[in-house]
Amino acid sequence: MSRTNFNELLDAGVHFGHLKRKWNPNMAPYIFMERNGIHIIDLYKTSAKLEEAASAIKQIVKSGKKVLFVATKKQAKDIVATHVEKVGMPFVTERWPGGMLTNFATIRKAVRKMASIDKMMTTDTYKNISKRERLQIQRERAKLEKQLGSIADLNRLPSALFIVDILKEHIAVAEAKKLNIPTFAIVDTNSDPTKVDFPIPANDDASKSIDLIVKIMVNAIEEGMVERKLDRDKKAAEEKEEQELAEVKVKGETIEQIEAEEDEKIEKGQKVTKVKVKSGVEGEEEVKKEEKVKRPRKTVAKKVTKK
C-alpha cells in the first residue's frame, strides 16, 4: 500500500522546482521537464523516494532510536513542530547551534543548566534575591528554552536527521556526515541530492509540500513505534509463558523427588528433609529444612520391689 498518490502530491505543489538557471546538475535524474523557465520535478520519482525514506525511518524508530528533525525556515518551523511533537521526537526550529552534534557534550551542559535554573527557581534563595536578578535569570531561562527546549530529552546523539532544505541547513548536514549519521531530506532542484542518504525530490518552499512530506514521515514513525510496542508485548508474553511452564515443570519434579526420598527415609528411621519450593524473580529457589522423625519412645518397666 502506497503512503501517498500522484494527485495528492500534485495538489500540494510538490512538483514545482526552482528557476532553470538555479538548478543543480545532480538533480537531473529527478527533473521531469522545464516549463516557463521553471523545472518540474518528476512526481513518480518523488513517490518512490518518499516510500523508500519512510520505510527506512520506520525501521530506525522500530529499533528504539531517535530521529532529529531540522527545519529553521520560516514556513517550515511551525509545521515541523506541530507534527513532530505528537510522536515525541526532538526537533530544531530555531537557529541551528553550531556543534550541536560534533560538540554534543557542551549542548548537554546547556540543557542541564536549564534544569538547574528550574530547580533553583523553586528554592527560597530565588525568592530572596533582587527583582533585577530574578528578571535576568528568567530571560536566560527563556533563551535556553527557545533554543534547546525541543531537544531537552535528547540524552544521546540522534540515530538519524530529517532536514528541510539542505542548503539552509548545510551545517547540520556537514556535522551528520562527519559522524556518519544517516540523513533524510527534502531536496529541491537547486540542491545536491548526493549530500544526503535518503533524498526526497520535492518543493522545499511551499508550506503545503513541506506539510505533506513531514506528515508522511511522522506517520511512518508512528507505525514504527506501534510495531515496537507490539513486539515488546509479544516478547514479554512469550517469556512469561515460558517461565510459567518451567515453573510448573520444576515444581512437579521436585515434589516427586521429595515424596520418594521422604518415604524411603521414614522407613529407615532417618532424618527427613522438608523441601519448600519458591518461585522467585531469578528462578526457582529451594529452601531446605531438616526435621527429625519422631520415634516412639521405649517404655521401661519399673521393678516392683516386694517389701
C-alpha positions as CSV (number, residue, x, y, z in Angstrom):
1,M,0.0,0.0,0.0
2,S,1.4,3.4,-1.1
3,R,1.8,6.1,1.5
4,T,0.7,8.8,-1.0
5,N,-0.6,9.1,-4.6
6,F,0.2,11.2,-7.6
7,N,-2.8,13.5,-7.3
8,E,-2.1,14.3,-3.6
9,L,1.5,15.3,-4.4
10,L,0.3,17.4,-7.4
11,D,-2.3,19.2,-5.3
12,A,0.3,20.1,-2.7
13,G,2.6,21.6,-5.3
14,V,5.4,19.2,-4.7
15,H,6.4,19.2,-8.4
16,F,7.4,22.9,-8.6
17,G,11.1,23.4,-8.6
18,H,13.3,26.5,-8.9
19,L,14.3,28.5,-11.9
20,K,16.3,26.7,-14.6
21,R,19.3,28.9,-14.1
22,K,19.4,28.0,-10.3
23,W,19.4,24.2,-10.8
24,N,22.0,21.7,-9.6
25,P,23.1,19.3,-12.3
26,N,23.0,16.4,-9.8
27,M,19.2,16.8,-9.7
28,A,18.9,15.9,-13.4
29,P,17.5,12.4,-12.8
30,Y,14.6,13.8,-10.7
31,I,13.6,16.6,-13.2
32,F,10.7,15.7,-15.5
33,M,10.7,18.8,-17.7
34,E,11.1,22.6,-17.8
35,R,8.1,24.9,-18.2
36,N,8.3,28.8,-18.4
37,G,11.9,28.7,-17.2
38,I,11.0,26.6,-14.1
39,H,12.0,23.0,-13.6
40,I,9.2,20.5,-12.9
41,I,10.0,17.6,-10.6
42,D,9.1,14.0,-11.6
43,L,6.4,13.0,-9.0
44,Y,6.8,9.3,-9.8
45,K,10.4,9.6,-8.6
46,T,9.3,11.6,-5.6
47,S,6.7,9.0,-4.7
48,A,9.3,6.2,-4.9
49,K,11.9,8.0,-2.9
50,L,9.3,9.0,-0.3
51,E,8.3,5.4,0.1
52,E,12.0,4.3,0.5
53,A,12.7,7.1,3.1
54,A,9.5,6.3,5.1
55,S,10.4,2.6,5.3
56,A,13.9,3.3,6.4
57,I,12.9,5.9,9.1
58,K,10.2,3.4,10.3
59,Q,12.9,0.7,10.9
60,I,15.1,3.2,12.8
61,V,12.3,4.1,15.1
62,K,11.2,0.5,15.5
63,S,14.7,-0.3,16.9
64,G,14.1,2.3,19.6
65,K,16.2,5.1,18.2
66,K,15.6,8.8,17.9
67,V,15.3,10.9,14.7
68,L,16.1,14.7,14.9
69,F,14.0,17.0,12.7
70,V,15.7,20.2,11.5
71,A,13.7,23.0,9.9
72,T,14.6,26.6,10.6
73,K,12.8,28.1,7.6
74,K,10.0,30.4,8.4
75,Q,7.4,28.5,6.5
76,A,8.5,25.1,7.8
77,K,9.2,25.6,11.6
78,D,5.6,25.6,12.8
79,I,4.6,22.7,10.6
80,V,7.5,20.6,11.8
81,A,7.0,21.5,15.5
82,T,3.3,20.7,15.3
83,H,3.7,17.3,13.7
84,V,6.8,16.1,15.5
85,E,5.6,16.9,19.0
86,K,2.9,14.3,18.5
87,V,5.4,11.5,18.3
88,G,7.8,12.9,21.0
89,M,10.8,13.2,18.7
90,P,13.4,16.0,19.1
91,F,13.4,18.9,16.7
92,V,15.3,22.2,16.0
93,T,13.2,25.0,14.5
94,E,15.3,28.0,15.8
95,R,18.9,28.7,14.8
96,W,21.0,25.5,14.4
97,P,23.5,25.7,17.3
98,G,27.0,25.1,15.8
99,G,28.5,21.9,17.1
100,M,25.1,20.5,18.1
101,L,26.2,17.0,17.0
102,T,30.0,17.3,16.9
103,N,30.2,19.0,20.3
104,F,27.2,17.3,21.8
105,A,28.6,17.3,25.4
106,T,28.6,21.1,25.5
107,I,24.9,21.2,24.3
108,R,24.0,18.8,27.1
109,K,25.6,21.1,29.6
110,A,23.4,23.9,28.4
111,V,20.3,21.7,28.8
112,R,21.4,20.7,32.3
113,K,21.9,24.4,33.1
114,M,18.3,24.9,32.1
115,A,17.2,22.1,34.5
116,S,19.3,23.6,37.3
117,I,17.6,27.0,36.8
118,D,14.2,25.4,37.1
119,K,15.3,23.7,40.3
120,M,16.7,27.0,41.7
121,M,13.5,28.9,41.0
122,T,11.7,26.7,43.5
123,T,14.0,27.4,46.4
124,D,13.9,30.2,49.0
125,T,17.2,31.7,47.7
126,Y,15.5,32.7,44.4
127,K,12.7,34.4,46.3
128,N,15.2,36.4,48.4
129,I,17.3,37.8,45.5
130,S,16.5,41.2,43.9
131,K,13.9,41.7,41.3
132,R,16.6,42.6,38.7
133,E,18.5,39.4,39.3
134,R,15.3,37.3,39.0
135,L,14.5,39.0,35.7
136,Q,18.0,38.2,34.4
137,I,17.6,34.5,35.3
138,Q,14.1,34.4,33.7
139,R,15.5,35.9,30.5
140,E,18.3,33.4,30.4
141,R,15.9,30.5,31.0
142,A,13.6,31.7,28.2
143,K,16.5,32.0,25.8
144,L,17.7,28.4,26.6
145,E,14.1,27.1,26.3
146,K,13.7,28.7,22.9
147,Q,17.0,27.3,21.5
148,L,17.2,23.9,23.3
149,G,13.7,23.2,24.8
150,S,12.8,20.8,22.0
151,I,15.9,18.7,22.5
152,A,15.8,18.6,26.3
153,D,15.0,14.8,26.2
154,L,17.8,14.0,23.7
155,N,20.3,12.3,26.0
156,R,22.5,10.9,23.3
157,L,23.3,11.6,19.6
158,P,20.3,11.0,17.3
159,S,20.4,8.0,15.0
160,A,19.1,10.0,12.0
161,L,18.3,13.5,10.8
162,F,15.4,14.7,8.8
163,I,16.1,18.1,7.1
164,V,14.0,20.6,5.3
165,D,16.2,22.5,2.7
166,I,19.8,21.2,2.9
167,L,21.2,24.4,1.5
168,K,19.9,26.4,4.5
169,E,20.9,23.6,7.0
170,H,24.3,22.9,5.4
171,I,26.0,22.9,8.8
172,A,23.6,20.2,10.1
173,V,24.3,18.1,7.0
174,A,28.0,18.5,7.4
175,E,28.0,17.5,11.1
176,A,25.8,14.5,10.4
177,K,28.1,13.4,7.6
178,K,31.2,13.8,9.8
179,L,29.6,11.5,12.5
180,N,28.2,9.0,9.9
181,I,24.6,9.8,11.0
182,P,22.0,8.8,8.3
183,T,20.3,11.9,6.7
184,F,16.8,12.2,5.3
185,A,16.0,15.4,3.4
186,I,13.6,17.3,1.1
187,V,15.8,18.3,-1.8
188,D,14.7,21.0,-4.3
189,T,16.1,21.4,-7.8
190,N,18.8,23.8,-6.5
191,S,20.2,21.3,-4.0
192,D,22.7,18.5,-4.3
193,P,20.9,15.2,-3.5
194,T,24.3,13.3,-3.2
195,K,25.0,15.0,0.1
196,V,22.2,13.1,1.9
197,D,21.5,9.4,2.3
198,F,17.7,9.5,1.6
199,P,16.9,12.5,-0.7
200,I,13.2,13.2,-1.3
201,P,13.0,15.4,-4.5
202,A,10.2,17.9,-3.8
203,N,9.4,21.6,-3.4
204,D,11.0,22.7,-0.1
205,D,9.5,26.2,-0.1
206,A,5.7,25.7,-0.3
207,S,4.1,25.1,3.1
208,K,1.7,22.5,1.6
209,S,4.5,20.5,0.2
210,I,6.5,20.5,3.4
211,D,3.4,19.7,5.4
212,L,2.5,16.6,3.3
213,I,6.0,15.1,3.4
214,V,6.6,15.8,7.1
215,K,3.2,14.2,7.8
216,I,4.1,11.1,5.8
217,M,7.4,10.8,7.7
218,V,5.7,11.3,11.1
219,N,3.1,8.6,10.2
220,A,5.9,6.2,9.4
221,I,7.5,7.0,12.8
222,E,4.2,6.3,14.5
223,E,4.0,2.9,12.7
224,G,7.5,2.0,13.9
225,M,6.6,3.0,17.5
226,V,3.4,0.9,17.4
227,E,5.2,-2.2,16.0
228,R,8.0,-1.8,18.6
229,K,5.4,-1.8,21.4
230,L,3.6,-4.8,19.9
231,D,6.9,-6.7,19.6
232,R,7.9,-5.9,23.2
233,D,4.4,-7.0,24.5
234,K,4.6,-10.2,22.4
235,K,8.1,-11.0,23.7
236,A,7.1,-10.3,27.3
237,A,4.1,-12.6,27.0
238,E,6.3,-15.4,25.5
239,E,8.8,-15.0,28.3
240,K,6.1,-15.1,30.9
241,E,4.6,-18.2,29.3
242,E,8.0,-20.0,29.2
243,Q,8.7,-19.1,32.8
244,E,5.3,-20.4,33.9
245,L,5.9,-23.7,32.1
246,A,9.4,-24.0,33.5
247,E,8.0,-23.3,37.0
248,V,5.3,-26.0,36.7
249,K,7.8,-28.5,35.4
250,V,10.4,-27.8,38.1
251,K,7.8,-27.9,40.9
252,G,6.4,-31.2,39.6
253,E,9.8,-32.9,39.5
254,T,10.8,-31.6,42.9
255,I,7.6,-32.8,44.6
256,E,8.0,-36.3,43.2
257,Q,11.6,-36.5,44.4
258,I,10.7,-35.2,47.8
259,E,7.9,-37.8,48.3
260,A,10.2,-40.6,47.2
261,E,13.0,-39.6,49.4
262,E,10.8,-38.9,52.4
263,D,9.1,-42.3,52.2
264,E,12.5,-44.1,51.9
265,K,13.9,-42.2,54.9
266,I,10.9,-42.7,57.1
267,E,11.1,-46.4,56.5
268,K,14.7,-46.4,57.6
269,G,14.1,-44.2,60.5
270,Q,16.4,-41.5,59.2
271,K,16.1,-37.7,59.2
272,V,13.6,-36.3,56.8
273,T,14.4,-33.2,54.7
274,K,11.4,-31.0,54.0
275,V,11.8,-29.0,50.8
276,K,9.7,-25.9,50.1
277,V,9.9,-24.7,46.5
278,K,9.5,-20.9,46.0
279,S,9.2,-19.2,42.6
280,G,11.5,-16.1,42.7
281,V,12.5,-13.5,40.2
282,E,15.8,-15.1,39.3
283,G,14.3,-18.6,39.1
284,E,13.4,-21.4,41.4
285,E,14.9,-21.4,44.9
286,E,15.0,-24.4,47.1
287,V,14.8,-23.9,50.9
288,K,15.7,-27.0,52.9
289,K,14.8,-27.6,56.4
290,E,15.8,-30.7,58.3
291,E,13.4,-32.2,60.8
292,K,13.8,-35.3,62.9
293,V,11.3,-38.1,62.7
294,K,9.6,-38.6,65.9
295,R,10.2,-42.2,67.0
296,P,8.0,-43.9,69.6
297,R,9.7,-43.9,73.0
298,K,10.5,-47.3,74.6
299,T,8.6,-47.8,77.8
300,V,10.9,-49.1,80.6
301,A,9.0,-51.4,83.1
302,K,9.6,-50.3,86.6
303,K,10.8,-53.0,89.0
304,V,8.3,-53.6,91.8
305,T,10.1,-54.5,95.0
306,K,8.3,-56.5,97.4
307,K,8.6,-55.5,101.0
